[in-house]
Amino acid sequence: MRPDDGFRHLLVPYDAERDLLGTVVPYLRAGQAAGHAVVLLCRDRLNRSLARRLDAPVEWLDRESVFTRPAAAAAAYRHLAMRRLGDGARRVLVAGEAGFDGGQERGAVFEAIADVVLSALPVDALCLYDGGVPPGAVRTHPLVLTGDGAAPNPRYAGPAEVLREVAGLRGDLSVAGPPAHESGALYRIGDVADMRRRLRAWLATLPAPVAVRSDFVAAVGEVAANALRHGRPPVLLRVWVRPDRLVCTVVDQGHGFDDPLTGLPPHGDPWRPGGGLWLVRQVCDEFDTGRTEEGFVVRLAARSGPLDHSRLIQGARARAENASARAHRAQSRVDRLQRHLEAGGGAGKPGDR
């Protein structure tokens, strides 16, 4: 394992813990011998079992603190890896057991997103699956680790294909029943601030916690702004209240986008923060897109009940990263304008936005 190997996404299937230990422990020990950081993200019992057999102390986290929503879990991997790299590690090895409420589909989404957002980092993600591997997980790992070592996975399909398959399983984008809240038509980016104020005031009449409302308003605002910037007005926003979640559709008249990886952090620069749709993916439990007779639709859903500590932290971190991304974009515009002016250009040159 050289520090320039890049990201390695390894599927680790096993039927008995003895077999798992015989496969994973030597791999992690070799990483420790090379001076790499090791992080464990398994059930507590397995964390302890692995840690006892390694040659040096390791960091471990309870998996329930990470595996909340698929994109939020991928973001947590990225955050902990960048933190350890920032502390001086040349490479980070993470052994984890993905586990989400809602079945195998959410696990496949996590693995696909992780395959993208970690792609530029020197990280080995060892994904442990006990007693059978769901098809989506098989198809999102380029490598398989067994007792004989790591080998290419002939069934690897890539993240975009897997995310398209998952989207196809979710059916149409319609929401039953009349909406509980509508924004009215939005035509200009300046309309978003007023929409957010009215949405926040309406949400305040519901029993949803403040953190839920803050995350939901932030997500809906980003989707609406994205529709106005890249789509075509009018943009229409509707919200439904379900027993356990808030559901929102944002519709515009543009062509939309087909790439299921849209909104994930930039591949080339792992230290650059993601943008608005990356925030949306992290704080929402569902994120679906498609075209209907009404236009291009983005449908979001977010749990409306109390958030545990992990979700609170992940939501706050996502909003902070989004604010950093906005600041980064604003500074880039300032830098471009300064270079243009220093080169003798006029301040009103089109395209300096």
N, C-alpha and C positions, 0 to 999 in steps of 0.2 A: 504494500500500500504506500504509494508515493503521495506527497502532498499535492501534486499536480494532477491527480487522477480525476478531479472533479466529483460531481455527485454520483453516488452509487446507491441505487434503490433496489434492495434485496428482499425477495420473498423467502420466508423461512417457515415451511410447513412442518408440522410434527404431530405425532400421535401420543407420545409419552414424554414426560418431563425429562426422563433420563436421556432420551435421544436428543432433545432440544439442548440440554446442557452440554452434551458431547459435540454439538455443532457450534453453538454460539459462544461458549466460554473460551475455546481456543482462539476464536476470531477476535473477541474483545481483549483477551490477554495480549495477542499480537499487536493490537492497536495501542494498548498501554505501554508495551515495550518500545514502541515507536514514538512515544510521547504524546499520543493523541488523547483528547478528553473523551470520557465515556459517560453517557447519560442513560438511565433506565426509566422507561415509561410503561410499566406492566402492572398487573395486579400486585398488591403489596407482598403477598407470599412469594411470588416469582421474583419480584425485585430483590427480596432478601436472599432467596436461594442463589440468584446470579451473583449478587454482591459478595456473598461469603466465599465464592470460588475465584474471585478475581484477585490480582496481585497488589492492587492499590485501592484506596477508597474511591468511590464514585458517587456522583450526584444521582438521586432518584426522585421521581415525582409520581404521585398517585395518578393513574390514568384518567380517573374521573375528573381531575382538575384540568385536563387538556382536551379530552374527546367530548366536547359539548356539541358544536356544530362543525361540519366538515371543513369549511374554509377557515374558521377560527382555530381549529386544531392544526391545520397546515401552517397558519400564521404563528401559532405557538411554537411549532418546530423551528420555523425560521428565526423567531425571536431568540429562543434559547441557543440555537447554533451560532447566531451572530454575537450573542453575549459571550459565549465561550471563546469564539474567535477573537473578539475584542479584548478578551483577557489574556490573549497570547497563544491560545491553542492553534496549531497548524491544521488540525483536522478534528472533526467531532463525529463520534460514533454514537448513534441513538438506537437502542433496542426497545421497541414498543409493541404493545398489543392494542390495536385499534378496537374501540367498542363504543357504539352509538345506539341511542334509542331510535327505533324506527326501522331496524333491519339492515340487510346487506347493502341496499342501494346507497345509503349514506356513507358506508365504509368505502364503496367503490368511488364515490365522489371525492372523499378525502384523499384516497391514494392517487387519483388522477391530478387533483390540484397540487398535492405535495410534489408530484413528479415534475411539475412546472416551476413552482415558486422556490424550490430548493436547487434547481438545475444548475445554477452558477456558483453554488457554494461547495467547499470541500467537506462534504458530509457523507457518511454512510448511514442510511436509514434501514435498519433491520426490522422487518415487519413480521411479527410472530403470529402464526395462525394454528390453533389447536384443533385437531380433529376434523380437518376438511377446510378447503379454501374456497370462498365464494368465487364464481366466475369473474366478476368484475375485478376482484383483487388479483387474480391470476394474470389478467390482461393489462394491469397497470404497473407491473414490475419488470424491468428489463433483465434482471438477474434473479437466479434462484440459488439459495445457499443450502447445501446439504452437508453431510459428514465428509463428502469428497471435495468440498470447497465450493466456490462460486462459479456458476456457469450461465451462459446466455439462456434466456427464457424464450423458447420457440413460439410461445403463445402470446407474447407481448404485442399489444395492439396500439399502445400510445394513449395519452390522456384525452386528446380531442375525440377520438373514436368512441372511447368509453363514455365520455360525458354526453355525446350525441345519443348513444344507446339508452342511457339513463333517462334523458329528456323524452325519448320516444315512449318510455314506459309510463310517463306521468299523464298522458292523455291531453285533452284540450285545456284551454286556459280560461274557460268560463267559470264563473262563480255563481252559485245558486242564490236566488233571492235578491231583493232590492238592497242597494248599498245603504249603510248607516250614515255615511258622510261623503259629500262630493265637493270638489274644489271649484267647479266652474272652469271654463276654458282658459288656458294659459297661452299667451302669445309671445311674451318677451321674457328674457332672463330675469328682469326686474320683478316679474310677477311671482317668482319663486319665494321671495322673502315674505310676501303677504300670505301666500299659500301656507308656508310653514307656520306663521303666527296663528292662522285660523285653525290649522290642523292641531297645533299644540293646545290651543284653547279648548277645542272639542275633546281631545284626549284627556284633558284635565277633568272632564265630567265622568270619566270611566274609572273603575277601580284599579286599573293597571298601575304598577309602581312607577315612580318617577324615572328610574333608569330605563325601564321598558319604553316609556314614552320618548325619552331623549334619543335612544337608539333608533326607534321607529321613525321619528321625525327626521333624523339625520339621513337615514336610508332613503326615505321617500323623497326628500329634498334633492339628494344626489341623482336619483333616477329622473326626476322631473327636469333638473338642470341639464342632464345628459341628453334628454329627449329634445330640449329646446336648442342645444348647441349643435347636435349632430342629426337630429330628425327634422320634422317639419310640423309647425303648429297648425291647428290648435292642439294642445296637450290636455288630456282629460284625466283626472285622478278620482278614483272611487275607493272607499274603504268599507269593509264588512267586519262585523264583530262576531266571532265564533266563541264557544265556551272556553277554549284554551288558547286562542290566538287571534291576532289581527291579520286580515288579508287585504292587500291593496293591489289594484291594477293601475298602471300608468300607460296611456295610449297616445301615440302620436301618428302623424300621417306620412312619415318618412319610410325609407326602405329597411331601417333597422340594421341588425348585424346577424350573421350566421355563425361566426366563429365562437364555439363554446368556451374558448379560453379568454374571451374579451373581458377586460377588467382585472386580470391577474397582474401582479407586479412585473416590471420590465425584466426580461430574461438576462440582458447583458450586464446590468449593474445591480447586484444583489443588495447594495447598501442604499439604493434610492427607494424612497417609500412608494407604495402603491397609490392609486388614485381613488376616485369616488366609488366606482363599482366594486373595487376591492373592499372598501368599507361595507358596502351593501351585502356582499357575499358573507362577510364575517358576522354581521349582527342579525342577519335574517336566517330563519330555519328553512325557508324555501326561496329559490330564485329561479324563475322560469321565464323564457322568452319565446315569442313566436308571432306569426302574422295571422290575423283574422279579417273578416269583412270590415271591421271597424278601423283597422290599422295595425301598426306594430305594437305589440303588448308586452309589457314587463309585469309579471305577477310576483309579488312578495308575500311572505307570511312570516310572522314572528310571534313567539310565545308571549302571551299577555299576563301570565302568572308571575309570582315572585321569582327573581333571578337568584341563583346561588352565587357564592363568592367568585367562583371561576368565571361565570358569564359576565358578572359585573366588571371584573378586571379586563376580560377580553374585549368587551364593548368599549370601555374607556380607552384601552390601548389602541383599538381600531380608530376611534375618533381622533386621538392624538396623532396617529400616523397620517390620517387624512389631512389634518391641519398642517402637518409638516410638508406633505405633498403640495398643498396649495401654496405654502410659503416658497417652496422650491420652484414651482412654476412661475410665481410672481417675480422672484429674484432672477430667473432666467430671462424673463421679458425685460426687466430693467437692464440686465447685462447686454442683451441684444440691442436695445435702444441706445445704450451708451456707446457701444462699438459703432453703431450706425452714425451717430452724431459726431463722434471723433473722426470718422472717415469722411465727414463733410456732407452727410445726407441731411435731408429735411426732417423735421420732427413729425411731419404728417404723412410719411411714407406708408402706403397701404401695406398691410401684412404685418406691421409691427404691433401685434396684439398679444 
